[in-house]
Amino acid sequence: MDGVKVNLDGMRGGIEGPKEVGLKNVSSHCSISEMDDYDLSKLLDKPRLNIKREKSFDERSLSELSIGLARGLENYESAYSPGRSVLDTPASSARNSFEPHPMVADAWEALRRSLVHFRGQPVGTIAAYDHASEEVLNYDQVFVRDFVPSALAFLMNGEPDIVKNFLLKTLQLQGWEKRIDRFKLGEGVMPASFKVLHDPVRKTDTIIADFGETAIGRVAPVDSGFWWIILLRAYTKSTGDLSLAENPECQKGMRLILSLCLSEGFDTFPTLLCADGCSMIDRRMGIYGYPIEIQALFFMALRSALVLLKHDTEGKEFIERIVKRLHALSYHMRSYFWLDFQQLNDIYRYKTEEYSHTAVNKFNVIPDSIPEWVFDFMPTRGGYFIGNVSPARMDFRWFALGNCIAILSSLATPEQSSAIMDLIEERWEELVGEMPLKICYPAIESHEWQIVTGCDPKNTRWSYHNGGSWPVLLWMVTAACIKTGRPQIARRAIDLAESRLLKDGWPEYYDGKLGRYIGKQARKHQTWSIAGYLVAKMMLEDPSHLGMISLEEDKQMKPVIKRSSSWTC
């Protein structure tokens, strides 16, 4: 393959070294070539299991888990949905009687061109393969969050090895000592990205990882660890290979991630307190506090870890903590982050300065702080999880990723999931326009843009993270559509994407209120735009793929949500 593929003559295809991953403390500026490495293929000596897909192994209720903590993973049911076997996973186009869209072949060619190899083994895909761009910046790196749609595409196409290699390689990077200036980051932090350097003279490969020390704003990626756990579950669901998740190092990696986000502190809420720029929106955009994207990914990662953790002594402790946190988190999010017409009317009539435990306006939100646009934006039928809730502050913006993940993880109840889809249909022009999907809505502009973004020239109104349209989100909205029984919405969105994406060279994002223009700084041949399209197509053609990225509702976790009565009669 062309591009960044590293295929070294005379070198071993594997990686050797210590059998325990991530115990050697080295600076994140160091490289893997300086460490005693190991062979990805030899880390796991258990054979891969070929089993039939049956009822999902992760759909037991939390109450069952809290009662039966002593039971082992052997009590879980098979990781597959009905009627699918590991041996029956040819390419998506071969499974269907109709001809695939001409874009599909081009997309697969482009995706394979983006593959990154380390000592002969594929370990990820670069962010963008854009030779026309003058500055490469960090688009030649493998980003954890960017690789997720690529991984799903390969899993759906029956090519799991690259996903397995990626999970093991990033697991090894997690073990590096991570420092920014003189401060040491938590042991469980996963890298935002890594880069493979090839020395053709010495015939050596080197990996350099970024944990936030070279990122804009120097913010650690909170979402990387969550995506890693979610992807580990997707791999397990797709292949039936339980040996990877059961491996002691993978178990340890999950526990380290969970230790970071389940640690006790001064928090009064079950949500995670985060800095601006810690997720897909990796620049200053006013999402500091408790952003919906992180909370939804946190919820999904906890539910995924719940079925991946072994029920040994260490695993049981974490399972108990996860169960408690999930109950609190689901209640908090469904009660305080949810907004529909009635709830908006309630907040509009809130009393303020309420004291004691009887307060209804618990966050002391001032009704005058509600932005004017939301009154016109909110339809009579529909609703969504707002962007952020913290003391005296509610961010009413719509964020696509957080709401889609809320549906897929069942953080949203079935009623709330349907309401989110209703909102997308009712506000199609605003949220989808001519290119799916708005990363957030609406854009911030003028004086507010100056204050919130610090006059960021990349996040001007209706561009990039500030109301830009991102094709990668197509796979998430398609999955949400399938789960809620609205495939027609996904077809409509995919049709829009197919009218432009290939012709425009697979841009990273689009600008404008309707997403009509290629982004002013958008890279072409953006890998996750390509992979997002492929995943959306394959899921729509074969909805059974949804199981690897979707979790069913746990009815034991559903709280009784009471409407606010905080207004003067």
Disulfide bonds with the S-S distance in Angstrom:
none
